[in-house]
Amino acid sequence: MPQSKITTREAIILVVTVIVSHTIVSLPKTLLSTAKSAVIINMIYVGIIAILLGYVIYRLFRQFHGQDIVDISQFLGGPWLQKIVGFVFIAYFISSSAFLLRNFCEGIKIIYFPFTSLTYIILTFVVVLCITNTFTFRSNVKTISLILPIVLVSIILLFFGNAKNFFIERMLPVLGDGLYQTFVVGLGNLAAFGGIGCLYFLPPYLKEPQKFKKISMLSVGVAAIYLIFCVSTLLFTFSFFVNVDEVLPLYSAARYIEFGTFFQRLESLFLLVWMLEICSYLCIANRFSMAIFQKITNLKKLKPLAFLFPLLLFAIAMIPKNYAISRYLEDSIYPYLVLGINLVLTFTILILANSKKNRKKVGVTHE
């Protein structure tokens, strides 16, 4: 059982942080490419489904008070299933965060440091991650709770700061390429809510576990509103979605913002805030990976892992030979990982575990 307990507000912030971090790189452009001019309707539709999934997750966890998905896997299939599910989620957290870091650093290199080795840029974030690992999880969460509101405000400023450049007509035709593309193919945009994966590990950390329903639904709802702001900014600002820069599309939108004569060229400030957000996401993914590894191996202390996991993340981030491959992994492979692990695998385990729990209750009642 984790010694560090977090509040309901902090739990919501953790989930939203994971979802928000992916929008900083290429996710908004991916959403636009799928739904085109119907992207706002698509995000409302997908957001409602994601909120309902949050409620279903709460319902499926009700019979497993204070347990995470790894504990539930042990209940369902014993130690072997626990280890398999544990390693699957470790691989998911580390690989997804590594490829996100690689793409973000590629963007920084192209924009600001074209003559700096990509290795050094990535190592900067890895060193920060090693330092954060020396602090307690509680300290990390408090810091993240300060950073996320600033990130959310930055996106709101991005939206209203570009309002003068908006052409509302760009959301026509309202249904984009048609009903099928918007509501069937567009359902794949559920991958934007990859932060749902954090919900499966939060119950043991909660000070108020009875508020898990509120956390599950509110965190997804806040993230949905945030995503609508992101895609609306890009849709209304740029003449056509495919013309948005391949590198950090939100950064491209930030370059258009001017608040009077003395507040121009604010994109560097926006990028600094987003760098802090990426560090927050890396911290969350790393902490959950360490906690899972400790649980499935029965390690007594996390300190031996404090530098091992950041180095593993660095090694995976350096695997793609070029930016095109790293973009492909982030845009094409990551969505399938989210849908396959966070929805198909996990929901299968939860449904089967609930069924097993109910059968046991029925058996006790008959006795």
C-alpha positions as CSV (number, residue, x, y, z in Angstrom):
1,M,0.0,0.0,0.0
2,P,1.5,3.4,-1.0
3,Q,2.5,5.6,1.9
4,S,1.8,8.8,-0.1
5,K,-1.9,9.5,-0.4
6,I,-3.2,12.2,-2.7
7,T,-6.4,14.3,-2.6
8,T,-9.3,14.1,-5.1
9,R,-8.1,17.3,-6.7
10,E,-4.6,16.0,-7.2
11,A,-5.8,12.8,-8.6
12,I,-7.9,14.6,-11.2
13,I,-4.8,16.7,-12.1
14,L,-2.7,13.6,-12.6
15,V,-5.1,12.2,-15.1
16,V,-5.6,15.5,-17.0
17,T,-1.8,16.0,-17.1
18,V,-1.3,12.8,-19.0
19,I,-4.0,13.6,-21.5
20,V,-2.8,17.2,-22.0
21,S,0.9,16.3,-22.5
22,H,0.2,14.5,-25.8
23,T,-1.6,17.6,-27.2
24,I,1.6,19.6,-27.0
25,V,3.3,17.5,-29.8
26,S,1.2,16.2,-32.7
27,L,-2.1,15.0,-31.3
28,P,-4.3,18.0,-32.3
29,K,-3.2,17.7,-35.9
30,T,-3.9,13.9,-35.8
31,L,-7.4,14.7,-34.5
32,L,-7.9,17.3,-37.3
33,S,-6.7,14.9,-40.0
34,T,-9.2,12.3,-38.9
35,A,-12.3,14.5,-38.5
36,K,-11.4,17.5,-40.6
37,S,-14.0,20.4,-40.3
38,A,-16.2,18.2,-38.1
39,V,-13.4,17.9,-35.5
40,I,-15.3,20.0,-32.9
41,I,-18.4,17.8,-33.2
42,N,-16.2,14.7,-33.2
43,M,-14.5,15.8,-29.9
44,I,-17.8,16.5,-28.2
45,Y,-19.0,13.1,-29.3
46,V,-15.8,11.3,-28.3
47,G,-15.6,13.3,-25.1
48,I,-19.1,12.1,-24.0
49,I,-18.2,8.5,-24.7
50,A,-14.9,8.9,-22.7
51,I,-16.9,10.3,-19.7
52,L,-19.2,7.3,-19.9
53,L,-16.1,5.1,-20.0
54,G,-14.9,6.8,-16.9
55,Y,-18.2,6.0,-15.2
56,V,-17.9,2.3,-16.3
57,I,-14.4,2.2,-14.9
58,Y,-15.7,3.4,-11.5
59,R,-18.4,0.7,-11.6
60,L,-16.0,-2.0,-12.4
61,F,-13.7,-1.0,-9.5
62,R,-16.4,-0.8,-6.9
63,Q,-15.9,-4.4,-5.7
64,F,-12.1,-3.9,-5.4
65,H,-11.7,-1.3,-2.8
66,G,-8.2,0.2,-2.7
67,Q,-6.9,-2.1,-5.4
68,D,-5.3,-1.3,-8.8
69,I,-5.5,-3.3,-12.0
70,V,-2.4,-5.3,-11.1
71,D,-4.0,-6.4,-7.8
72,I,-7.2,-7.3,-9.7
73,S,-5.2,-9.3,-12.2
74,Q,-3.7,-11.3,-9.4
75,F,-7.2,-12.0,-8.0
76,L,-8.3,-13.1,-11.5
77,G,-5.4,-15.2,-12.7
78,G,-2.9,-15.5,-9.9
79,P,0.8,-14.3,-9.8
80,W,1.5,-15.1,-13.4
81,L,-1.3,-12.9,-14.8
82,Q,-0.3,-10.2,-12.3
83,K,3.3,-10.2,-13.7
84,I,2.2,-10.2,-17.3
85,V,-0.2,-7.3,-16.9
86,G,2.3,-5.5,-14.8
87,F,5.0,-5.7,-17.4
88,V,2.6,-4.8,-20.2
89,F,1.7,-1.6,-18.4
90,I,5.4,-0.8,-17.6
91,A,6.2,-1.3,-21.3
92,Y,3.2,0.9,-22.2
93,F,4.1,3.8,-19.8
94,I,7.8,3.8,-20.7
95,S,7.5,3.4,-24.5
96,S,4.7,6.0,-24.9
97,S,6.5,8.5,-22.7
98,A,9.8,7.8,-24.5
99,F,8.4,8.4,-28.0
100,L,6.5,11.5,-26.8
101,L,9.8,12.9,-25.3
102,R,11.6,12.1,-28.6
103,N,9.1,14.0,-30.7
104,F,9.0,16.9,-28.4
105,C,12.8,17.2,-28.3
106,E,12.8,16.9,-32.1
107,G,10.5,20.0,-32.2
108,I,12.7,21.9,-29.8
109,K,15.8,21.0,-31.8
110,I,14.2,22.2,-35.1
111,I,12.9,25.4,-33.7
112,Y,15.6,26.6,-31.3
113,F,18.7,24.3,-31.4
114,P,19.3,23.1,-34.9
115,F,23.0,22.6,-34.3
116,T,22.7,20.9,-30.9
117,S,22.8,17.1,-30.7
118,L,19.4,15.6,-30.0
119,T,21.0,13.3,-27.5
120,Y,21.9,16.3,-25.2
121,I,18.4,17.7,-25.5
122,I,16.8,14.4,-24.4
123,L,19.4,13.9,-21.7
124,T,18.3,17.2,-20.2
125,F,14.8,15.9,-19.5
126,V,16.2,12.5,-18.3
127,V,18.4,14.3,-15.8
128,V,15.4,16.3,-14.5
129,L,13.5,13.0,-14.2
130,C,16.4,11.4,-12.2
131,I,16.2,14.4,-9.8
132,T,12.5,14.2,-9.4
133,N,12.8,10.5,-8.5
134,T,14.9,11.5,-5.4
135,F,11.8,13.3,-4.0
136,T,8.7,11.6,-2.7
137,F,5.7,11.0,-4.8
138,R,3.7,13.4,-2.7
139,S,6.2,16.2,-3.5
140,N,6.0,15.4,-7.2
141,V,2.2,15.6,-7.2
142,K,2.2,18.9,-5.4
143,T,4.6,20.4,-8.0
144,I,2.5,19.0,-10.9
145,S,-0.6,20.5,-9.2
146,L,1.0,23.9,-9.6
147,I,2.1,23.4,-13.3
148,L,-1.1,22.0,-14.8
149,P,-3.3,25.1,-14.1
150,I,-0.7,27.2,-15.8
151,V,-0.8,24.9,-18.8
152,L,-4.6,25.0,-19.0
153,V,-4.5,28.9,-18.8
154,S,-1.9,28.9,-21.6
155,I,-4.3,27.0,-23.9
156,I,-7.2,29.4,-23.1
157,L,-4.9,32.3,-23.8
158,L,-3.9,30.6,-27.1
159,F,-7.6,30.3,-28.1
160,F,-8.6,33.9,-27.2
161,G,-5.3,35.4,-28.3
162,N,-5.9,34.0,-31.8
163,A,-9.6,35.0,-31.9
164,K,-8.9,37.9,-34.2
165,N,-7.5,35.4,-36.8
166,F,-10.4,33.0,-36.6
167,F,-12.5,32.1,-39.6
168,I,-15.5,30.3,-38.3
169,E,-16.4,29.2,-41.8
170,R,-13.6,26.7,-41.6
171,M,-15.9,24.4,-39.6
172,L,-18.0,23.9,-42.8
173,P,-19.1,21.4,-43.8
174,V,-20.3,20.7,-40.3
175,L,-20.0,16.9,-40.7
176,G,-16.7,17.0,-42.5
177,D,-16.4,14.0,-44.8
178,G,-19.8,12.6,-43.6
179,L,-21.4,10.8,-40.8
180,Y,-19.3,7.6,-41.1
181,Q,-16.0,9.4,-41.0
182,T,-17.1,11.6,-38.1
183,F,-18.8,9.1,-35.9
184,V,-17.4,5.7,-36.8
185,V,-13.9,6.3,-38.0
186,G,-13.7,9.3,-35.7
187,L,-14.3,7.0,-32.7
188,G,-10.6,6.1,-33.0
189,N,-10.0,9.6,-31.5
190,L,-10.7,8.0,-28.1
191,A,-7.0,7.4,-28.1
192,A,-6.6,11.1,-27.2
193,F,-7.8,10.1,-23.7
194,G,-4.8,7.9,-23.0
195,G,-4.7,9.3,-19.5
196,I,-7.6,7.0,-18.6
197,G,-4.8,4.4,-18.1
198,C,-3.8,6.3,-14.9
199,L,-7.3,5.6,-13.4
200,Y,-6.4,1.9,-13.1
201,F,-3.6,2.7,-10.7
202,L,-5.1,5.5,-8.6
203,P,-7.3,3.7,-6.0
204,P,-4.4,2.7,-3.6
205,Y,-3.2,6.3,-3.6
206,L,-6.5,8.1,-2.8
207,K,-7.2,9.8,0.5
208,E,-10.9,9.6,-0.3
209,P,-11.4,6.4,-2.3
210,Q,-15.2,7.0,-2.1
211,K,-14.7,9.9,-4.6
212,F,-13.3,7.7,-7.3
213,K,-16.4,8.2,-9.4
214,K,-15.9,12.0,-9.3
215,I,-12.3,11.6,-10.3
216,S,-13.0,9.2,-13.2
217,M,-15.7,11.4,-14.8
218,L,-14.5,14.9,-13.9
219,S,-10.9,14.3,-15.1
220,V,-12.1,13.1,-18.5
221,G,-14.6,15.9,-18.7
222,V,-11.9,18.6,-18.1
223,A,-9.6,17.0,-20.6
224,A,-12.4,16.9,-23.2
225,I,-13.0,20.6,-22.8
226,Y,-9.3,21.2,-23.1
227,L,-9.1,19.2,-26.3
228,I,-11.9,21.1,-27.8
229,F,-10.1,24.4,-27.2
230,C,-6.9,22.9,-28.8
231,V,-8.5,21.7,-32.0
232,S,-10.7,24.8,-32.3
233,T,-7.7,27.0,-32.2
234,L,-6.0,25.1,-35.0
235,L,-9.1,24.7,-37.1
236,F,-10.1,28.4,-37.0
237,T,-6.6,29.8,-37.3
238,F,-5.1,27.9,-40.2
239,S,-6.4,27.9,-43.7
240,F,-6.3,24.2,-43.9
241,F,-5.4,21.6,-41.3
242,V,-2.8,19.8,-43.3
243,N,-0.9,23.1,-43.7
244,V,-0.3,23.3,-40.0
245,D,3.5,22.8,-39.3
246,E,4.4,19.2,-38.7
247,V,6.4,20.3,-35.6
248,L,4.5,21.3,-32.5
249,P,1.3,22.7,-34.2
250,L,0.2,24.6,-31.0
251,Y,3.5,26.4,-31.0
252,S,2.7,27.5,-34.6
253,A,-0.6,29.0,-33.3
254,A,1.3,30.7,-30.4
255,R,3.4,32.7,-32.9
256,Y,0.3,34.6,-34.0
257,I,-0.5,36.0,-30.5
258,E,0.0,39.6,-29.7
259,F,-1.3,41.4,-26.5
260,G,-0.6,45.0,-27.2
261,T,2.7,46.6,-28.3
262,F,4.8,45.3,-25.4
263,F,3.5,41.6,-25.4
264,Q,4.5,40.1,-28.7
265,R,6.4,36.9,-29.7
266,L,5.1,35.0,-26.6
267,E,5.7,31.6,-28.1
268,S,8.9,31.1,-26.1
269,L,7.0,31.6,-22.9
270,F,4.4,29.1,-24.0
271,L,7.1,26.6,-24.9
272,L,8.6,26.9,-21.5
273,V,5.3,26.2,-19.8
274,W,4.8,23.2,-22.1
275,M,8.3,21.9,-21.3
276,L,7.3,21.8,-17.6
277,E,4.2,19.9,-18.6
278,I,6.2,17.3,-20.5
279,C,8.4,16.9,-17.4
280,S,5.3,16.4,-15.3
281,Y,4.0,13.7,-17.6
282,L,7.4,11.9,-17.6
283,C,7.3,12.0,-13.8
284,I,3.9,10.4,-13.6
285,A,4.6,7.7,-16.2
286,N,7.9,6.9,-14.5
287,R,6.4,6.8,-11.0
288,F,3.7,4.4,-12.0
289,S,6.2,2.2,-13.8
290,M,8.4,2.0,-10.7
291,A,5.4,1.3,-8.4
292,I,4.2,-1.5,-10.7
293,F,7.7,-3.0,-10.9
294,Q,8.1,-2.9,-7.1
295,K,4.7,-4.6,-6.7
296,I,5.3,-7.5,-9.1
297,T,8.9,-8.1,-7.8
298,N,8.2,-7.5,-4.1
299,L,11.0,-4.9,-3.9
300,K,11.2,-3.2,-0.5
301,K,12.6,0.1,-1.7
302,L,12.2,2.2,-4.9
303,K,15.6,3.9,-4.7
304,P,17.4,1.3,-6.8
305,L,14.9,2.1,-9.6
306,A,15.3,5.9,-9.4
307,F,18.0,6.0,-12.1
308,L,17.3,2.7,-13.9
309,F,13.9,3.7,-15.3
310,P,15.0,7.1,-16.6
311,L,17.9,5.5,-18.4
312,L,15.6,2.9,-19.9
313,L,13.4,5.7,-21.1
314,F,16.4,7.4,-22.7
315,A,17.5,4.3,-24.4
316,I,14.0,3.7,-26.0
317,A,13.7,7.4,-27.0
318,M,17.0,7.0,-29.0
319,I,15.8,3.9,-30.9
320,P,14.1,5.7,-33.9
321,K,16.7,6.5,-36.5
322,N,15.0,9.7,-37.6
323,Y,12.1,12.1,-36.9
324,A,9.9,10.4,-39.5
325,I,10.0,7.1,-37.7
326,S,9.4,8.7,-34.3
327,R,6.4,10.5,-35.7
328,Y,5.1,7.3,-37.1
329,L,5.4,5.6,-33.7
330,E,3.6,8.5,-32.0
331,D,0.9,9.0,-34.6
332,S,0.2,5.5,-35.8
333,I,1.3,3.0,-33.2
334,Y,0.5,4.9,-29.9
335,P,-3.3,5.1,-30.6
336,Y,-3.5,1.3,-31.0
337,L,-1.5,0.9,-27.8
338,V,-4.0,3.1,-26.0
339,L,-7.1,1.4,-27.3
340,G,-5.7,-2.1,-27.0
341,I,-4.2,-1.8,-23.5
342,N,-6.4,0.8,-21.8
343,L,-9.7,-0.4,-23.2
344,V,-9.6,-4.0,-24.6
345,L,-7.1,-5.6,-22.2
346,T,-8.1,-3.8,-19.1
347,F,-11.8,-4.0,-19.6
348,T,-11.6,-7.7,-20.3
349,I,-9.7,-8.2,-17.0
350,L,-12.1,-6.0,-15.0
351,I,-15.3,-7.7,-16.4
352,L,-13.9,-11.2,-15.8
353,A,-12.7,-10.3,-12.3
354,N,-16.2,-8.8,-11.4
355,S,-17.8,-12.0,-12.8
356,K,-15.5,-14.1,-10.6
357,K,-16.2,-11.9,-7.6
358,N,-20.0,-12.3,-8.1
359,R,-19.7,-16.1,-8.5
360,K,-17.9,-16.2,-5.2
361,K,-20.6,-14.1,-3.5
362,V,-23.3,-16.4,-4.9
363,G,-21.4,-19.5,-3.7
364,V,-21.1,-18.0,-0.1
365,T,-24.8,-17.1,-0.1
366,H,-25.8,-20.7,-1.1
367,E,-23.6,-22.1,1.6
